[in-house]
Amino acid sequence: MIQIIKNMNEFRAFLKAAECKLVVIKFSAKWCGPCKRMCPLFQAMSLQYQNVMFADVDVDEAQELAQTCHIKTLPTFQMFKQAQKIFEMCGTDAKKLETKIRELM
């Protein structure tokens, strides 16, 4: 399941709830073609890796959060453990994303 995060408070609460689990957050926008292509792949990963917490942030709806997380390219994927960012990837390389998830779980 993918959690929708709409603001900074929800972002902080999601990271806190994850405790020591890996968190993968996709920053995207409805108008972004590459983001749309990654949606079914991201959904499939969320079902496959049940011990990982997945979330989606629409940068148009959560502009402050996108700025705080220094999002400049879409889609951007950030991974966190214990509320600390440990990896960031921009673009649509699903194999690289999945490899990193497996490595960091």
C-alpha distances in whole Angstrom, upper triangle without the diagonal:
4,7,10,13,16,19,20,20,16,16,18,17,13,15,17,15,14,17,18,15,14,12,12,12,13,16,17,19,19,22,22,22,21,18,17,18,15,12,12,13,10,7,9,9,6,7,10,10,8,11,10,8,7,8,10,14,16,20,22,20,20,23,24,21,22,25,25,22,25,23,26,24,21,19,19,16,17,16,17,18,20,19,22,21,22,21,21,21,22,22,20,21,18,20,21,17,16,19,19,16,17,20,19,17
4,6,9,13,15,17,17,13,13,16,15,11,14,16,14,13,17,18,14,13,11,10,9,10,12,13,15,16,19,19,19,18,15,15,16,13,10,11,12,9,7,10,10,7,9,12,11,11,12,10,8,5,5,7,10,13,16,18,17,16,20,21,18,18,22,21,19,22,19,22,21,18,16,16,13,14,14,15,17,19,18,20,19,20,19,18,18,19,19,18,19,16,19,19,16,16,19,18,15,18,20,18,17
4,6,10,12,14,14,10,10,13,11,9,11,14,12,12,16,17,15,14,11,10,9,10,12,14,15,16,20,19,21,20,16,17,18,16,13,15,15,12,11,14,13,10,12,15,14,13,14,12,8,6,4,6,9,12,15,17,15,14,17,18,15,16,20,19,17,20,19,22,21,18,16,16,14,14,14,15,16,17,16,18,18,20,19,19,19,20,20,20,22,19,22,22,18,18,21,20,17,20,22,20,18
4,6,10,12,12,9,9,13,12,10,13,15,14,14,18,20,18,16,13,12,10,10,10,11,12,13,17,17,19,19,15,15,18,16,13,15,16,13,12,16,16,13,15,18,17,17,18,15,11,9,6,5,6,8,11,13,11,11,14,15,13,14,17,17,16,19,17,20,19,17,15,15,14,15,15,16,18,19,17,19,18,21,20,19,19,19,20,20,22,20,23,23,19,20,23,22,19,22,24,22,21
4,6,8,9,6,6,10,10,8,11,13,13,14,17,19,17,16,13,12,9,10,10,11,13,14,18,18,20,20,16,17,20,17,15,18,19,15,15,19,18,15,18,21,19,18,19,16,12,10,7,6,5,8,10,12,9,8,12,12,9,11,14,14,13,16,15,18,18,16,15,14,14,13,15,15,17,18,15,17,16,19,19,18,19,19,20,21,23,21,24,24,20,21,24,22,20,23,25,22,21
4,7,8,7,8,11,11,11,14,16,16,17,20,22,21,20,16,15,12,12,11,12,12,14,17,18,21,21,17,18,21,19,17,20,21,18,18,22,21,19,22,24,23,22,23,20,16,14,10,9,6,7,9,10,6,5,9,10,8,10,13,13,13,16,15,18,18,17,16,16,16,16,17,18,20,20,17,19,19,22,21,20,21,20,21,22,25,24,27,26,23,24,27,25,23,27,28,25,25
4,6,5,6,9,10,11,13,14,16,17,19,22,21,20,16,16,13,14,12,14,15,17,19,20,23,23,19,21,24,22,20,23,24,21,21,24,23,21,24,26,25,24,24,21,17,16,12,11,8,10,10,11,8,5,8,7,6,9,11,11,12,14,14,17,19,18,18,17,17,16,17,17,19,19,16,18,17,21,21,20,21,21,23,24,26,26,29,28,24,26,28,26,24,28,28,26,25
4,5,5,6,9,10,11,12,14,15,17,20,20,19,15,16,13,15,13,16,17,20,22,22,25,25,21,23,26,23,22,25,25,22,23,26,24,22,25,27,25,24,23,20,17,16,13,13,10,12,12,13,11,8,10,7,5,9,10,9,10,13,14,17,19,19,19,17,17,15,16,15,17,17,13,15,15,19,19,18,21,21,23,25,27,26,29,27,24,26,28,25,24,27,27,24,24
4,5,5,6,9,10,11,12,14,16,19,19,19,16,17,15,17,16,18,20,22,25,25,28,27,24,26,28,26,24,27,27,23,23,27,25,22,25,27,25,24,23,20,17,17,14,14,13,15,15,16,14,11,13,11,9,13,14,12,13,17,18,21,23,22,22,20,19,17,18,16,18,16,13,16,17,20,21,21,23,24,26,28,29,28,31,29,26,27,30,27,25,28,28,25,25
4,6,5,6,9,10,10,12,15,18,17,17,14,14,12,14,14,17,18,20,23,23,26,25,21,23,25,23,21,23,24,20,20,23,22,19,22,24,22,20,20,17,14,13,10,11,10,13,14,16,13,10,13,12,10,13,15,14,14,17,17,21,22,21,20,18,17,16,16,15,16,16,13,16,16,20,20,20,22,22,24,25,27,26,28,27,24,25,27,25,22,25,26,23,22
4,5,5,6,9,10,11,13,15,15,14,11,12,10,12,12,15,17,19,22,22,24,23,20,22,24,21,20,22,22,18,19,22,20,18,21,23,20,19,18,16,12,12,9,10,9,12,13,15,13,10,13,11,8,11,13,11,11,14,14,18,19,18,17,15,14,12,13,11,13,13,10,12,13,16,17,16,18,19,22,23,24,23,26,24,21,22,24,21,19,23,23,20,20
4,5,5,6,9,10,11,14,14,14,12,14,12,15,15,18,20,23,26,25,28,27,23,25,27,24,23,25,25,21,22,25,22,20,23,24,22,21,19,17,13,14,12,14,13,16,16,19,16,13,15,13,10,13,15,12,12,16,17,20,22,21,20,18,16,14,14,11,13,11,8,11,12,16,17,18,20,22,24,26,27,26,28,26,23,24,26,23,21,24,24,20,20
4,6,5,6,9,10,14,14,14,12,14,13,16,17,20,22,24,27,27,29,28,24,26,28,25,23,25,25,21,21,24,22,19,22,23,21,19,18,16,12,13,12,14,14,17,18,20,18,15,18,16,13,16,18,15,15,19,20,23,24,23,22,20,18,16,15,13,14,12,10,13,15,18,20,20,23,24,26,27,28,27,29,27,24,25,26,24,21,24,25,21,20
4,5,5,6,9,12,11,11,9,11,10,13,15,18,20,22,25,24,27,25,22,23,25,22,20,22,21,18,18,20,18,15,18,20,17,16,14,12,9,10,9,11,12,15,17,19,17,15,17,16,13,15,18,16,15,18,18,22,23,21,20,18,15,13,12,11,11,11,9,12,13,16,17,18,20,21,23,24,25,23,25,24,20,21,23,20,18,21,21,18,17
4,6,5,7,9,9,9,7,10,10,14,15,18,21,24,27,25,28,26,22,24,26,22,21,23,22,18,19,21,19,16,19,20,17,16,14,12,9,10,10,13,13,17,18,21,19,16,18,17,13,15,17,15,13,17,18,21,22,21,20,17,15,12,10,8,8,7,5,9,10,13,14,16,18,20,23,24,24,23,24,23,19,20,22,19,16,19,19,16,15
4,5,6,9,10,11,10,13,14,17,19,22,25,27,30,29,31,29,26,28,29,26,25,26,25,22,22,24,21,19,21,22,19,18,15,14,11,13,13,16,17,20,21,24,22,19,21,19,16,18,20,17,16,20,21,25,26,25,23,21,18,15,14,11,10,7,7,10,13,15,18,19,22,24,27,27,28,26,28,26,23,23,24,21,19,21,22,18,17
4,5,9,9,11,10,13,14,17,19,22,25,27,30,29,31,29,26,27,29,25,23,25,24,20,20,22,20,17,19,20,17,15,13,12,10,12,12,16,17,20,22,24,22,20,22,21,18,20,22,20,19,22,23,27,27,26,24,22,19,17,15,12,11,9,9,13,15,17,19,20,23,25,27,27,28,26,27,26,23,22,24,22,19,21,21,18,16
4,6,5,7,7,10,12,16,18,21,24,26,29,28,30,27,24,26,27,23,22,23,22,18,18,20,17,14,17,17,14,12,10,9,7,10,11,15,16,20,22,25,23,20,23,22,18,20,22,20,18,22,22,25,25,24,22,20,17,14,12,9,8,7,8,11,13,14,16,18,20,23,25,25,25,23,24,23,19,19,20,18,15,17,18,14,12
4,6,9,9,13,15,19,21,24,27,30,33,31,33,31,27,29,30,26,25,26,25,21,22,23,20,18,20,20,16,15,12,11,10,13,15,18,20,23,25,28,26,23,25,24,20,22,24,21,19,23,24,27,28,27,25,22,19,16,13,10,8,6,8,11,13,14,17,19,22,25,27,27,27,25,26,24,21,21,22,19,17,18,18,14,13
4,7,9,13,15,19,21,25,28,30,33,31,33,30,27,29,29,26,25,26,24,21,22,22,19,17,19,19,15,14,10,10,10,14,16,19,21,25,26,29,28,25,27,25,22,23,25,22,20,23,24,27,27,27,25,22,18,16,12,9,6,5,8,10,12,12,15,18,21,24,26,26,26,24,24,22,19,19,19,16,14,15,15,11,10
4,6,10,13,16,19,22,26,28,31,29,30,27,24,26,26,22,22,22,20,17,18,18,15,13,15,15,11,10,7,6,7,10,13,17,19,23,24,27,26,24,26,25,21,22,24,22,20,23,23,26,26,24,22,20,16,14,10,8,6,7,10,11,12,12,14,17,19,22,24,23,23,21,21,20,17,16,17,14,11,12,13,10,7
4,7,10,13,16,19,23,25,28,26,27,24,21,23,23,19,19,20,18,15,16,16,13,12,14,14,10,10,8,5,6,9,11,14,17,20,22,25,24,22,24,23,19,20,22,20,17,20,20,23,22,21,19,16,13,10,7,6,5,8,9,10,10,10,11,13,15,18,20,20,19,17,17,16,13,13,13,11,8,10,10,7,6
4,6,10,13,16,19,22,25,23,24,21,19,21,21,17,17,18,16,13,14,15,12,11,14,14,11,11,9,6,5,6,8,11,13,17,18,21,20,18,20,20,16,16,19,17,14,17,17,20,19,18,16,14,10,8,5,5,6,9,9,10,9,10,10,12,14,16,18,18,18,16,17,16,13,13,14,12,9,12,13,10,9
4,7,10,13,16,19,21,19,20,18,15,17,17,13,13,15,13,10,12,13,10,9,13,13,11,12,11,7,6,5,6,9,11,14,16,19,19,17,19,19,15,15,18,17,13,16,15,17,16,15,12,10,7,6,5,7,9,12,11,12,10,10,9,9,11,13,14,14,15,13,15,13,10,10,13,10,8,12,13,10,10
4,6,10,13,16,18,16,18,16,13,15,16,13,12,15,13,10,12,14,12,11,15,16,14,15,14,11,8,6,5,6,7,11,12,15,15,13,15,15,12,11,15,14,11,13,12,15,14,12,10,8,6,5,6,8,12,14,12,12,10,12,11,10,10,12,13,14,15,14,16,15,11,13,15,13,11,15,16,14,14
4,6,10,12,15,13,14,12,9,11,13,9,9,12,11,8,11,13,12,11,15,16,15,16,17,13,11,8,6,5,6,8,10,13,14,12,14,15,12,11,14,14,11,13,10,13,11,9,7,6,5,7,9,12,15,18,15,16,13,14,12,10,10,10,10,11,13,12,15,14,11,13,16,14,13,17,18,16,17
4,7,11,12,11,13,12,9,11,13,11,11,15,14,11,14,17,16,15,19,20,19,20,20,17,14,11,9,6,5,6,6,10,11,10,11,12,10,8,11,12,9,11,8,10,9,7,6,5,6,8,11,14,17,19,17,17,14,16,14,11,10,9,11,12,14,14,18,17,14,16,19,17,16,20,21,19,20
4,7,9,7,10,9,6,8,11,10,9,13,14,12,14,17,16,16,19,21,21,22,23,19,17,13,11,7,6,5,6,8,10,10,11,14,12,10,13,15,13,13,9,11,9,6,5,7,9,12,15,17,21,23,20,20,18,19,17,14,12,10,10,11,15,15,18,18,15,18,20,19,19,22,23,22,23
4,5,5,9,10,7,8,12,11,11,15,16,14,16,19,19,19,22,24,24,25,26,22,20,16,13,10,8,5,6,6,9,10,11,14,13,11,14,16,15,15,12,12,11,7,8,10,13,15,18,21,24,26,24,24,21,23,20,17,16,14,13,14,17,18,21,21,19,21,24,23,22,26,27,26,26
4,6,8,10,8,7,11,12,10,14,16,15,15,19,20,19,22,24,25,25,27,24,22,18,15,11,10,7,9,8,10,12,14,17,16,14,17,20,19,19,15,16,14,11,11,14,16,18,21,24,27,29,26,27,25,26,24,21,19,17,15,15,19,19,23,23,21,23,26,25,24,27,29,28,29
4,6,9,8,8,11,13,13,16,18,17,18,21,22,22,25,27,27,28,30,27,25,21,18,15,13,10,11,10,12,15,15,19,18,16,18,21,20,19,16,15,13,10,11,15,17,20,23,26,30,32,29,29,26,28,25,22,20,17,15,15,19,20,23,24,22,24,27,27,26,29,31,30,31
4,6,5,6,9,10,11,14,15,15,17,19,20,21,23,25,25,27,28,25,23,19,17,14,13,10,11,11,14,15,15,19,18,15,17,20,18,18,14,13,10,7,8,12,14,18,21,24,27,30,27,27,24,25,22,19,16,13,11,12,15,16,20,20,18,21,24,23,23,26,28,27,28
4,5,5,6,9,10,13,14,14,16,18,19,20,23,24,25,27,29,26,24,20,19,16,16,13,14,15,17,19,19,22,21,18,21,24,21,21,17,16,12,9,9,13,16,19,22,25,29,32,29,29,26,26,23,20,17,14,11,10,14,15,18,19,18,20,23,23,23,26,28,28,29
4,5,5,6,9,11,12,12,15,16,17,18,21,22,22,25,26,23,22,18,17,14,15,14,14,16,18,19,19,22,21,17,20,22,20,19,15,14,11,8,7,10,13,16,19,23,26,29,27,26,23,23,20,17,14,11,8,7,10,11,15,15,14,17,19,19,20,23,24,24,25
4,5,5,6,10,10,10,12,14,15,16,18,20,20,22,24,20,19,15,14,11,11,10,11,13,15,16,17,19,18,15,18,20,17,17,14,14,10,7,5,9,11,14,17,20,24,26,24,24,21,22,19,15,13,11,8,8,11,11,15,16,14,16,19,19,18,21,23,23,23
4,5,5,8,10,10,11,14,15,16,18,19,21,22,24,21,20,16,15,12,13,12,14,15,16,18,19,22,20,18,21,23,21,21,17,17,14,10,9,13,14,17,20,23,26,29,27,27,24,25,22,19,16,14,12,10,13,13,17,18,16,17,21,21,20,23,25,25,25
4,6,7,8,9,11,12,14,15,17,18,20,22,24,21,20,17,16,14,16,15,17,18,20,21,22,25,23,20,23,25,22,22,19,19,15,12,10,13,14,18,20,23,26,29,28,28,25,25,21,19,16,14,11,8,11,10,14,15,14,15,18,19,19,21,23,24,24
4,6,5,6,8,10,11,12,14,15,16,18,20,18,17,13,13,11,13,14,15,18,19,19,21,23,21,18,22,23,20,20,17,17,14,11,8,11,11,14,16,20,22,26,24,24,21,21,18,16,13,12,9,6,9,8,11,13,11,12,15,16,15,18,20,20,20
4,5,5,6,9,10,11,13,14,15,17,19,17,16,12,11,10,12,12,15,17,17,18,20,22,20,18,22,23,20,21,18,19,16,12,10,12,12,15,17,20,23,25,24,24,22,22,20,17,15,14,12,10,12,11,14,15,13,14,17,18,16,19,21,21,21
4,5,5,6,9,10,11,12,14,16,19,17,16,13,14,12,15,16,19,20,21,22,24,26,24,22,26,27,24,25,21,22,19,16,13,15,15,18,19,22,24,27,26,26,24,24,21,20,18,17,15,12,13,11,14,16,14,13,17,18,16,18,21,22,21
4,5,5,6,9,10,10,12,15,17,15,15,12,13,13,16,17,19,22,22,22,24,26,24,22,25,26,23,24,21,22,18,15,13,14,13,16,16,19,22,25,24,24,22,21,19,17,15,15,13,10,10,7,10,12,10,10,13,14,13,15,18,18,18
4,5,5,6,9,10,11,13,15,12,12,8,10,9,13,14,17,19,20,19,21,23,20,19,22,23,20,21,18,20,17,14,11,12,10,13,13,16,19,21,21,21,19,19,16,15,13,14,13,10,11,8,11,12,9,9,13,13,11,14,17,16,16
4,5,5,7,9,10,11,14,12,12,9,10,10,14,15,18,20,20,20,23,25,22,21,25,25,22,24,21,23,20,17,14,15,13,16,16,18,20,23,22,23,21,21,19,18,17,17,16,14,15,12,14,16,13,12,16,16,14,16,19,18,17
4,5,5,6,9,11,14,12,13,11,13,14,17,19,22,24,24,24,26,28,25,24,28,28,25,26,24,25,22,19,17,17,15,17,17,19,21,24,24,25,23,22,20,20,18,19,17,14,14,11,13,15,12,11,14,15,13,14,18,18,16
4,5,5,6,9,11,9,10,9,11,13,16,19,21,24,24,23,26,27,23,23,26,26,22,24,22,24,21,19,16,16,13,15,14,16,18,21,21,21,19,19,17,17,16,17,16,14,13,10,11,12,10,7,11,12,9,10,14,14,13
4,6,6,6,9,7,7,6,9,11,15,17,20,23,22,22,24,25,22,22,25,25,22,24,22,24,22,19,16,16,13,14,13,15,16,19,19,20,19,19,17,17,17,18,18,16,16,13,14,15,12,10,14,14,11,12,15,15,13
4,6,6,10,9,10,10,12,14,18,20,23,26,25,25,28,29,25,25,29,28,25,28,25,28,25,23,20,20,17,18,17,18,19,22,22,23,22,22,21,21,20,22,21,19,18,15,16,18,15,12,16,16,13,14,17,17,14
4,6,9,9,11,11,14,17,20,23,25,28,28,27,30,31,27,27,30,29,26,28,26,28,26,23,21,20,17,18,17,18,19,21,22,23,22,21,20,20,20,21,21,18,17,14,14,16,13,10,13,14,11,11,15,15,12
4,6,6,8,9,13,16,19,22,24,27,27,26,28,29,25,25,28,27,24,26,25,27,25,23,20,19,16,16,14,15,15,18,19,20,19,18,17,18,18,20,21,19,18,14,14,15,12,10,12,12,9,9,12,12,9
4,5,7,9,13,16,19,22,25,28,27,26,29,29,25,26,29,28,25,28,26,29,27,25,22,21,18,18,15,16,15,17,19,20,20,19,19,20,21,23,23,22,21,17,18,19,16,13,15,15,12,12,15,14,10
4,7,10,13,17,20,23,26,29,27,26,28,28,25,25,28,26,24,27,26,29,27,25,23,21,17,17,14,13,12,14,16,17,18,17,18,19,20,23,24,23,22,19,19,19,16,14,15,14,11,11,13,11,8
4,6,10,13,17,20,22,25,24,23,25,25,21,22,25,23,20,23,22,25,24,22,19,17,14,13,10,10,10,12,13,15,14,14,14,16,17,19,20,19,19,16,17,16,13,12,13,12,8,10,12,10,7
4,7,11,13,17,19,22,21,19,22,22,18,19,22,20,18,21,20,23,22,20,18,16,13,12,10,10,10,12,12,14,14,14,15,16,17,19,20,19,19,17,18,18,14,14,16,14,11,13,15,12,10
4,7,10,14,16,19,18,17,19,20,16,16,20,19,16,19,17,20,19,17,14,13,10,10,9,10,12,14,14,15,14,15,14,14,15,16,17,16,17,15,17,16,13,12,15,14,11,14,16,14,12
4,7,10,13,15,14,13,16,17,13,13,17,16,14,17,15,18,17,15,13,12,10,10,10,11,14,15,14,15,14,16,15,14,15,16,17,16,18,16,18,18,14,15,18,16,14,17,19,16,16
4,7,9,12,11,11,13,15,12,11,15,15,13,15,13,16,15,12,10,10,9,10,12,14,16,18,16,17,16,17,16,14,14,14,15,15,17,16,19,18,15,16,19,18,16,19,21,19,19
4,6,9,8,7,9,11,9,8,12,12,11,13,11,14,13,11,10,10,10,11,13,14,18,19,16,17,16,18,17,15,15,14,15,16,19,18,21,20,17,19,22,20,18,22,23,21,21
4,5,5,6,8,11,10,8,12,14,13,14,11,13,13,10,10,11,12,14,16,18,21,23,20,21,19,21,19,17,16,15,15,16,19,19,23,22,19,21,24,22,21,25,26,24,25
4,5,5,5,8,8,6,9,11,10,11,8,10,10,9,10,10,12,13,17,18,22,23,20,20,18,21,19,16,16,14,15,17,20,20,24,23,20,22,25,23,22,26,27,25,26
4,6,6,9,10,8,11,13,14,14,11,12,13,11,13,14,16,17,20,22,25,27,23,24,22,24,23,20,19,17,18,19,23,23,27,26,23,26,29,27,26,30,31,29,29
4,6,9,9,9,12,14,14,15,13,15,16,14,15,15,17,18,20,21,25,25,22,23,22,25,23,21,21,19,20,21,25,24,28,27,24,26,29,27,26,30,31,29,29
4,6,5,6,9,10,11,12,11,14,15,14,14,14,15,15,18,19,22,22,19,20,18,22,21,18,19,18,20,21,24,24,27,26,23,25,28,26,24,28,29,27,27
4,5,5,6,9,10,10,10,11,13,13,14,14,16,16,19,20,23,24,20,20,19,22,21,18,19,18,19,21,24,25,28,27,24,27,29,26,26,30,30,28,29
4,5,5,6,9,10,10,13,15,16,17,15,17,16,19,19,22,22,18,19,18,21,21,18,20,19,21,24,26,27,30,28,25,28,30,27,26,30,30,27,28
4,5,5,6,8,9,12,14,14,15,13,14,13,15,15,18,18,15,15,14,18,17,15,17,17,19,21,24,24,27,25,22,24,26,23,23,26,27,24,25
4,6,5,6,5,8,10,11,11,10,12,11,14,15,19,20,16,16,14,17,16,13,15,14,16,18,21,21,24,22,20,23,25,22,22,25,26,23,24
4,5,5,6,8,11,13,14,12,14,14,17,17,20,21,17,17,15,18,17,15,16,15,18,21,23,24,27,25,22,25,27,24,24,28,28,25,27
4,5,8,11,14,15,16,13,14,13,15,15,18,18,14,14,13,16,16,14,16,16,19,22,24,25,27,25,22,25,26,23,23,27,26,23,25
4,6,9,11,13,13,10,11,9,12,12,15,16,13,12,10,13,12,10,13,13,16,19,20,21,23,21,18,21,23,19,19,23,23,20,22
4,6,9,11,12,10,12,11,14,15,18,19,16,15,12,14,13,11,12,12,15,18,20,21,24,21,19,22,23,20,21,25,24,22,24
4,6,8,9,7,9,10,13,15,19,21,17,16,13,15,13,10,11,9,12,15,17,19,21,19,17,20,22,19,20,24,23,22,23
4,7,9,8,11,12,16,18,22,24,21,19,16,18,15,12,11,9,11,15,17,19,22,19,18,22,23,21,22,25,25,24,26
4,6,6,10,12,16,18,22,25,22,20,17,18,15,11,10,6,8,11,14,16,19,17,16,19,21,19,20,24,24,23,25
3,5,9,12,15,18,22,24,22,21,18,19,16,12,10,7,7,9,12,14,17,16,14,18,20,18,19,22,23,22,24
4,7,10,13,17,20,23,21,20,17,17,14,11,9,6,6,7,10,11,15,14,12,15,17,16,16,20,21,20,21
4,7,10,13,17,20,17,16,13,14,11,7,6,4,6,9,11,12,15,13,11,14,16,14,14,18,18,17,19
4,7,10,14,17,15,14,11,11,8,6,5,6,8,9,11,11,13,11,8,11,13,11,11,15,15,14,15
4,7,10,13,11,10,7,8,6,4,7,9,11,13,14,13,15,13,10,13,14,11,11,14,14,12,14
4,7,10,9,8,6,6,5,6,9,12,14,15,15,14,15,13,10,12,13,9,8,12,12,9,10
4,7,6,5,4,5,7,9,12,15,18,19,19,18,19,16,13,15,15,12,11,14,13,9,10
4,5,5,7,7,10,12,15,19,21,22,21,20,21,18,16,16,16,13,11,13,13,9,9
4,6,8,10,13,15,19,22,24,25,25,24,24,22,19,20,20,17,15,17,16,12,12
4,7,9,12,14,17,20,23,24,24,23,24,22,19,20,21,17,16,18,18,14,14
4,6,9,12,15,18,21,23,23,22,23,20,18,19,19,16,15,18,16,13,14
4,6,8,11,14,18,19,19,19,20,17,15,17,17,13,13,16,15,12,14
4,7,11,14,17,19,18,18,18,15,13,15,14,11,11,14,12,9,12
4,7,10,13,15,14,15,15,12,10,12,12,8,10,13,11,9,12
4,7,10,12,12,13,14,11,9,13,13,10,11,15,14,12,15
4,7,9,9,10,12,9,8,11,12,10,11,15,14,14,16
4,7,8,11,13,11,10,13,14,13,14,18,18,17,20
4,6,9,11,10,10,13,15,14,15,18,19,19,21
4,6,9,9,8,11,13,13,14,17,18,19,20
4,6,5,6,9,10,11,13,15,16,17,19
4,5,5,6,8,10,10,12,14,15,16
4,5,5,6,9,10,11,12,14,15
4,6,5,6,9,10,10,12,14
4,5,5,6,9,10,11,12
4,5,5,6,9,10,11
4,5,5,6,9,10
4,5,5,6,8
4,5,5,6
4,6,5
4,6
4
